[in-house]
Amino acid sequence: MLIKDMFRKPIDRNIQGVIVVGEDGLNDEKNELEEYVVTRELQRHFKEFYENYKQGIIGKTRKNGVWISGFFGSGKSHFLKMLSYLLENKLVSGKKTLDYFKEDNKIQDAMVKADIQLAVDTPTKVILFNIDSKSEQTSKQSKDAIVNVFLKVFNDMLGFYGARPAIADLERALTEDGCYAAFEDAFFAVSGHAWKEYRHRFNYELMHVAQALVDIHYQNMSMDAATALCKQIMLTPYQISIEDFARMVRAWCDKMGNNQHIIFCVDEVGQYIGDDSQMMLNLQTMREELGKECQGRAWVIVTSQQDVDSIMEMTARKGTDFSKIQGRFDTRLSLSSANVDEVIKKRLLDKTEPAEQTLRLLYDEKKVSIKNKIKFDKTPEMKLYESRENFAEIYPFIPYQFNLLGKVLNSIRTHGASGKHLSEGERSMLALFKKAAERLQNKNDGALVPFYMFYDALENFLDSVHSRVISQALDNKNINPAGEADCFAVNVLKVLFLVKYVKEFQATTIPNITSLMVDNVDEDTYELQQRVEAALKVLVKETLVQEHSGNYVFLTEEEQEIGREIERQNVETGEIQNKISDLIFNDLYAEAKYKYNSFNGRYTFWFNQLVDNRPHKNNQNYDIGVHILTPYFTDYDEHTLNAMSGEGKQVLVVLPAFGSCISEINRYLKIEKYLQHNPLGRGDRFATIKEAKSRELRERMDNARLYLQESLRDADIYVNGSKA
């Protein structure tokens, strides 16, 4: 059976996998509402939200803050958008939002349904916005950034000019005095233009505005007074406190009457705030003041990658005392990977009955084989198929991919590897799984989605610094001699990029990489591992990947550049021998004297310390000695060794071949030379890479010490003319 024939709905149908807060389209909204899945987790979140929200309907409350957290792609923005539609009971394609929920029985709990109906029956205005897109480019540097954005969207909602709050205040005053419509007519009469189309040109229309105010006899102004007012609006820097804004919102709610509510739904607030302690304080003060003034009629609902406590912890590192902030975000909803799994299964992977039967039988036949093909060592739990039903439910994907991809997306964002669109949350897990499934739709049952296919779904949304490494690898004849669009070695490189920044997946060993590359239940894993090893050798040789202690790491362009500079450092054999000498005689065997056990240990004897005929320290001229011979010392045989140990009154320690130790020391010395001659100062990324190289330096030395210790254990010892 072809994979595309397994699904109840066409896998290549248009699915709104991209949720962009602030962008509306009737067809998209209808599609979103019809296909929105209220998972078991979301059932709880709706219940908790409405239990708290109704307190501001049936009475008064200051607990008016909701913090929605979850990893990238977990559906935070989607949940916020659906919540905003429900609260306002938005009309979409001739039908109210609540009707979409009722017809599909999306909410199971009768009490929650009653709470939703109560909210729907309460007049509510919802302002849904992405805070970063509504903020002016320079406003994040301002201490009033939060209140300025809230004021802007509030003015926009009222039909006033949000981009210029001073102009919006003029419009508000005209509205309160019942003169706004007359002013618009007067402005059109004197300028020939509609006010709302030309108010952005206020500085150039100043005289027309003043004339219009005079013509409608606004406050009996003279032309001089009207002109002075307009110049004040144009020239005076605008400021408003959070307290004054909260009073403005309360005044509007009072004017509207009938228990009017207003909800500020703010997407991606955590990303906007970052670790700015002042901005976090302002956000909390905004919520607190709206709670104090409006008593539950004004709410602030935000989404963030991190939960509120994580944000508080980050900002607290800057020394901010939050003890004075009594009110925080009392309602906290956290979306987990389980939520994403359920949505993808229901919206994308729902199978026909014949397909489920086929897949159950396939799993029964291949169960043991599958478990043997996909195994992970030295990593946190990587889920595999639990049963034949589980296999049929999520095929052609593998259970570990849901959780791991979420961690990949978070880590890419955290380390600045994402481009603009990904950083704005325009790509969801659903969209990534859909694109990967489409790649396999014309294959027969048995095919699986290898992990590298998720890279293809993400490629256009990555920072060019990272994606360029992959694209250049495709054009590299040493890596892709046949010029294939689907090159195996490049696919291995894609896998290494995806897991590069995932701290839970640091064991990028050959067996683990092989498991990530499995693409069929009948995969020959021995042959696959051989291909992976061959690909890694080429990638390491081309300096796109670095091998370290059996782990393989993707290198960015900057890392490659530094790596090439490190490789250009010249290390002489004598330097390696000196480092071996230093490791042995200063660390592993730091004794410089031999203590004779007889006579109560009264006698001690200094001894010479040598490595390959090179004294460890100068001025050693003792009667006895310990002489270490490394693989570099090749001019000897058994007879020579016996003679050396007898004639020189020395213990000969002949080390076996220890290429790994020499390789680690060689790498250590190259890195050490590079760091000594290249001080920091080439930008943040280079500084970060050099810091990583400093850590690698320590790890290389630890590895060398371990390898050398093992070699000493296995060494041949010659004493007094014969092998011991």
N, C-alpha and C positions, 0 to 999 in steps of 0.2 A: 504494500500500500504506500502511495506517495504521501509524504508528510503533509503537503498542502490539503490533502483530502481527509485528514484526520479531524480537523477542527469544525466546530458547529458553525462558526462564522468565518468568512474568508480571512486568511492571515494577512493578506495584502490590502485589506480595506483601510479606509482612512480612519485612524484612531487619534483622538485628541490627546496625544501623549505629552504634549508641551503645554504647560499651564503658565500663562503670562498674566500676572495680576495687572489690571489697568487696561488690557486690550479686550474689547468685546466684539462679538460677531454673532448675529442671530443663529446661524447654522451651527457654529461652534458651541454656543451656549446650550442649544437644544440637545446637541450630541453629548455634551458633558453631563447634562442632567439625566438623560436617558441611560447613559452607560455608567454613571457614578455608582461605585460599589461601597456600601456601608459595611465594612468588615466587623468582625466581632470586637476588635479593638476600638473601632470608631463608634460602635454602639455605646460603649462605656463612656467615650469622650463626649458624645452628644448628651448623654444622660447627665454627666457631671456639669457640663457647661450650662444646660438649661435649668438644672436645679439651683445653680448660683445666680443665673441671670434673672430668674423670675422674682428674686428677692427685691430687685429694683423696680418691679412692676407692681407687686402686691404691697410693697412698703418702701422703706428707705434703706440704702446700704452705701457704705464707702468702699466695699470690696468690689471694685469695678474693673479689675485688671485680669487679662487672660494671656498667658505665655504658652505658645505652641512651639514645641521643639522637636527635633528629629534630624537624622542625617540627610545629606543631600539626596534628593530623589525619593524621599519617604512619603511624599504627598502632603506636606505642610501647606503649600500654596493652594493646592486643590481643595483641601479641607477648609482653609480660610475662605476661599471663593464660594464654596457651597454654603458655608455658614452665613456668609454675607447675603447670598441670594435668599436663603430661608428667613433670615431676620427681617428683611425688607419685603419678603414674599414677592420677589421680582416677577414681572410678567415677561415670559419668554415664548415666542411663537404662539401668542394667543392663549397661553395657559400659565397659571400661577405656579411658582416653584413648589409650593406645598403639594399641589396636585401631582406633580411628577413623583414626589416622594410617596404619596398615598397610593397611586396606581401601581407602583412597583413594590409596595410594602417594604420600603428601604429601612424604616425604623420599626423594630419589633416590639419594644416596650410600650405598653398602653399609657403609662404615666409620662413617659417622654413625649409621646404624641400629644398628650393633653398640655404639657408645658410648651411645646412648639406652637400649638393652636393659641394658647394664651399670648405668646409673644407676637404671633401673626396678627392678633386682634388689637395689638397695641401699636399706635402710630410710630413708625421707626424710619429714620433716615440713616443709610449706611454709606460711609465714605471708604471705599476700598482702594488702596494705592500701594505701590512699591516706593518705599521711602527714599531710596537712592535715586530713582528716576525723577521724583518730585522735588528733590533738593537741588538748589543751585550749585554749580560746580565748586564755587569758592566758599559756600556757606558752612561746610563741615568744619572749617577752621574757626567758625564763630562760636562763641559760648552760647548763643541763642539759636543754634542750628535746629534743635528739636521744635521749639515753639514756632519758629519761622515756617517750618514745613507744615505743621498742624494748622497754622493760620492760613497758609496758602490754600490747602485743600478745603478748608472750611469756607473760605471766601469763594472758591471755585464752585462749591456745592450750592451756594446761595446765588450764583450768577454774577458775583462781583469779580473784579480783576485780581486774581490771586497772585500774579507775578509782581504786582506793585501794591503792597498793602496800604500805602497812603492814598492811592487812587480808590482802592476798595473802601476805605473809610469814608471818602467823599460820597461814593455811591450808597453806602450804608446810611449816611446822614440824609441824603436826598430821599431814600426809600422811607426812612422813619418819618420824614416830614411830608410824605405823600407827593414829592415833586420829581421822582425819578423819571417817570414816563414823559412828563413835560420837558425835562432837561434833554432827554434823548431827541425829542422832536425839535427843540430849539437848536441843539447842536447840528442836527441834519440841515436845518434851515440856513445856518450861517456858514457851514463847511461843505455841504453837499455830500457828506459821508455819514454812514451809520456809526453811532458811537461805539458799539461793541467791536466793530471791525477796525476802528481807528484809535481806540484808547491806548494801544501799545505805542502809538506815536505821540503820547501826551506832551512830551517836551516840545514837539514841533507844532502841536495844535493848541498851545497854551492860550493864545489870544481868542481862538474860537471857543474854548471852554469857558473862559472868563466872560465872553459876550453872551454865551448861552445862559450862564448863571444870572447875568444882569437882565436878560430878556424875560426870564421866568420870575423876576423879582425875588430871587432867593435871598431871604433874610434882608430884603431891601438893600442889597449891596450896590455900591457904586462901582464903576468900571475899575477904579484904582484899587478898591478893596478886593474885588474879585481877582484882579491880576496879582495882587499881593498874596492872596490865598493860594493861587495856582503856583506861584514861584516858591512858596513855602513847601507845598506838596512835592515840587520837583527837586528842591535843593536840600531839605532837611533830612538827615539820616533817620530812618524809621526804627523805632524800638517799641517793643511791647513785652511785658513780663508774663510769665506763665500764669500768675494769679489773675492779671487783667484778661488774659485769653479765656481762662476758665469762667470768669464772670460774664464775658461776652457770650459764651456758649450757653450758660444758664439763662441769660436774658432772652436768647433766641428760643430756648425750650419753654420758658414762661410765656412768651408771646404766642407760641404755637398752641399751648394749652393741651388739654385732653391727654395728659401724661406722655407728652412727646418724648421719644428717645432718640439719641444719636449715637452711632457706633463708629469709632475710628478703627478700621481694619488695616494694620500696617504690616506689609510683607518684608521679610529679610532685614529686620531691625538689628539683629545680632551682627550681621555683616557690616551694616552701616556704622554701628557703634564701635565695633572692634574692641580695643582695650582702652578706649577713651573714658576715663573715670568721670569727667565732667559731663559728658553726654549721657552716660548711664544715670547719673544723678538727676539730670534734667528730665529724662524720660520718666523716672520714678516720681519726680515732683509733678510732672504733667498729669500722670495717673492719679496722684494723691489729691491735687487741687481740683481736678474734675470730679473726683469722688466727694470731696468736701462741699463744693458748690452745687453740684447737680444731684447728689444723694441717690445715685443709681440710675439716673436718666442718661448719663453719658458714660460710655465704656471705651476702653482701649484694649484691643486684641492684637497681639503681635506674633510673628513667626520668627524663629531663629534656629541656626544650626545647633547652638548650645542651649542647655537649659539656663534659667535665670541665675541659678547658683554658680554655674561655671563662669558666666559673664561677670558676676560679682567678684568671684575669686580672682579673675584676670585683672580687673580694675583695682581691686584691693591691693594688688602687688605694688601699685604706685603710691601706696600709703594713704589711700582715701578711707576715712572713717564713715562707715555706713550705719553706725549705731543710731544716728539721729533720724534716719529714714525709717519711720515706723511702718508705713504701708508699702508693701511690695506687690507682686502679682500673685494674688491668692489662688487663682485657678490656674493650675499648671497641667498641660496636656502634652504627653510625650508620645510621638509616633515611632514605632519600632519597625524592624525589618519584617516582622511577621505581618504587619499591615500591608507592606509592599508585596510580599509573597501571595497573599490572598487576593489582592487586586489583580495581579498578573495572571494568576490561575483562572479567575472568573472571567476577566475581560478578554484575555488573549488565548489561553491554553485549553479552554473548555472543549472536550472531545465528543465525537459522536459515539454511540454505543458500539458499533462495529470496530471503531478505532480502539476503544478501551479494551475490548475483548482481544484484539490483535496484540496490543501492547502488554496485556497481562500474561498472555501465553509466551510472548517473547522474553519477558522477565523471568518467568518460570524456567525457561530453557537456558538463559544466559546469566542467571543470578550469581553463581559462584564466579563465573568468568569476569563479570563486571566488577565485583568486589576485588578481584585480584589485579585488575587493570588500573583502578583508580585508588591509589593509596598515598597518604601524606604522612611524612615523619617530621617531628620537631616543630609542629605548628599547633595552634589552638584548634578546637574542634572544626573539622571540615566535613559537613554533613554529606552523607551518601544516601542512597535510596533505602527507605525503611521497609517497604513492602511492594507487592505487585501493584496495589492500588496507587501508592505514592509514585511509582514509576510511570504509570499511565497518566497520572494527574499532571506531572510537570514535564514529561517528555516533550521536546528533545533536549531539554536542559538537565543539568545535574544539580542536586540540592545545594551543594556548597556555593554555587555561583551567585545565588541571591544575596547571601550575607557578604561574600567576598567582594562582589561588585559595588555594594554600598560603601564598603571600606575603601575601595579603590577611588571612588568618586570623591569621598571626603578627603582622602589623602592628597589627591591631585589638586583639589582646591586649596587645601591648607598650605601646600608647598608651592603655590603660584604656578602650577603647570597648566592651568586652565586658561582658555581665552575668554573674551568678553562675554559671549553668550552663556557658556557654562557657569561663569561666576555669577550670572544673574538668575541662575536657576531655570533656564529655559529648556532644559533637557531632563526628562524624567526617566526613571528606571523602566517604566512601561515602554517608552519609545525605544530604549536600547535593546530590550528583550525582543520587541517586535522586529526590529531591523535584523537582529541576529537570526531569528526564526525564518525570516523571509529568505535569507541566504541558503537555507536548507530545504526550502519548500518543494523542490523538484527531486529530492533524494528519497530513497526508499526507507522503510522502517528499519531501524538499526543505526542510522546515522545519529551522531550526537553533536551538540554545539561545543567546539573547543573554546577555551577561554579567550584566545586571541581575537576571536570574531567580535568581541565587544569593543576592541580598539577601533575597528572599522566604523562602528556606529558612533564613536566619539571623535574620530579624527578631525572633522571640520570645526570642532569646538575646543581644540587644544591650542596652547601657546605654540607659536611657530618654532620657538627654540627647541621644543621637544618633538613636534611632528616632523620637522625638517630632518632629524636624525633618521627617522624611519624612511622617509621618501628618498633620501640620499642613499640609504642602504639598498633600496630597490634598484637604483641606477649603478650600483657598485658591481663591476664585472667579477670581482673575486668572490662576492657573496651570492650574486644572482647572475651566473654566466649566461644562462639562456634568456635572460630578460623577461622572466615570467611575472605576470601580474600577481600571482599567488605563490610567492616563494617561501619554501619551508623555513629557511634560515631567518628570513625577515619576520615570519610569524612567531618564531621563538623570541626574536628581539621585541616584538609587540607584547608578548606575555611578560617579559622582564620589565618593560616600561610600566605596564599596568600595576604590577605588584611592587615597584621600586620603593614607593613611599609608605607602603602598608606595614606598620610596625609589627602587626600580628603575623606577617608572612615574611620573615627574614631568612627562613631556611630555603633559599632558592638553589637547592641542590639538583643534580641531574634527575634523580627519581621523581622529585616533586614537580620539576618542570615537565617531565614526561607525562605525569598524570594530568597536568593542565592542558596538554596538547592532544589528549585522547579524543578522537572524533568518530568512533564507531564501536559498537558493542563487540565486534569481531576483530578489534585492533590487535595486531601482533606487537605486544608491548616490548619484546626484546628488540625487534627490528626498529621500532619507534625510538627506543632509548639510544640505539646506535646512531640514528639520524640526528637526534638531539645533541649527542656528544660531538658529532662531526660539525654540526651547525655552530655549536659554542666555540669550537676550536677556531673556526673561521672568524667569528665575531670578535673573539679575543685578539686574534692576530691583526684584525682591522681596527683595533682599539675602540670598538663600539661597546664592548662589554669587558668588565674586569673580573677576573677570578680571584677569590680570596677565601682561603680555608674551605675549599670545596663549594663555596657559594658563588653564584654568578650575578653580577650587578650591571644594570643598564647605565650607560654613561651619557650624560647630556653633552651638548657641544662644549660648554665651559669645562666640564670634567674631562672630556677628551683632550682639550687643549692643555690643561694642566697635566693630564696623564702623559701626553707626548713630551712635555717639558721634563717631567720626572724621568721618563725613559731615556732622555738625552743625557742625563747625568752620568758621568763616567766613574765607575767603581773598579779599582784595581784589586787583583787577587790578594795583595798584601793587606788591604783594608779589611777584607772579609776575614783573613786569618787573624788580624788584630782584634776584630770584634768577637771571634770565637774565643780567643785567648781571654778577652775581657769577661765574656760570659762565664767561662769556666772558673777562672782564678779569682774573679771578684764577686761571683754570685754562687754558682753551683758547688764549687769547692774552694772556699775562701781561705782555708788554712794555709799559712806560709811556713809552718813549723811542723816537724814530726815529733810526737811525744812518745818516748820509749816507756812501755808499761812497767818494766821491771824497776826495782829500787824505788817503789812508790811514785813512779813517774817523775823522778827528779831531773831526768835528762831529756832535753828537747834539742832538736837539730833543725836548723834552717835548711831548706832545700831549694834547688833551682826550679823555675817554672818556665817551660818552653812549649811552643807550638810550632811544629815544622821547622825546628832549628832556630826559631826566632824567640829570644828571651821575652818573657812577659813584662819584665821590668829590667832596667839597666843595672849594671854593677852586681850581677849575680855570679858568684864564684864559690859556690859551696861544694862540699864533697859528694853530695847525693842530689838526685833531682827527679822530677816527674816530667816526662816528655810526651806531649800529645801529638800524634801523627794523624792529620786529616787526609781525605782523599786527594788533596792537592799534592801531598808528598808521595810520589809514585816510584821513586828510585830506590826500591828495596825489594828483598825477597826474604824467605824464612831465615836463611843463614845470616843475612845482614842484620835482621832484627834481633836474633839471638846474640850476635856479636855486640851490637849497640847497647843492649841491656846489660851485658857483662862488663864490657870495657869502660863504659861511662858511669858505672854505678848509678844507674837510673832505671826507674820503672817506665817502660814504654806502654802507652795506651794507644792502640791502633784502632781508630774509628772506622766502622763500616761505611759504605757509600751512604750519604745522607743528603741527597739532592734537594729534598724539601726544606731542610734546614738552611742550606746555602742559598736557595731561592728566596726564603724569607729574609735572610740577612741582607742579601743583595738589594731586595726591594726596600728594606728598612733604610739602608744607607743612601739609596737614591732619593727617597722621600726626605730624609734628614737634610741632605745637601740642598734639595730644592727649597725647603722651608727656610733654611739658613740664608739663602741668597735671594729669596723673593719675599720681602716683607709684605704684610697685608696692605690693601689700599686700592684694589681694582674693582670696587663695587661690592654690594651686599652679597651677590651670588658667589663671587670668587671668595669672599671672606668665609661664607658658609662652607664652601668646598674645602678650603684650606683647614678649617676647623675639623672637618671630617677626616682630612688627611692626617691631622695630628692624632686623632683617635686611631686611625689605621696604623700609624707609626707604633703606638703602644701595643696594638694587637699583634703586629708583625713580630715585635720583639718577644712578646709572650709566646707566640707560636714557635719562634726560633729556639727559645729556651727549652720548651717542651720537647721539640725534636732532638735537640742536642742532649738532653737528659736521657732520652731513649737510646740514642747512639752510644752514650757512655756506658749504659747498662749492657749493651750488646758488644762492647769493644773487646778485642783480644788484648790480653795483658802479658807482657814479657818482663821477667824479673831474673836477674842474676844469670843471664846467659841462656834462658830457656822460656818457653811459653808456659804460663801458669794454667 
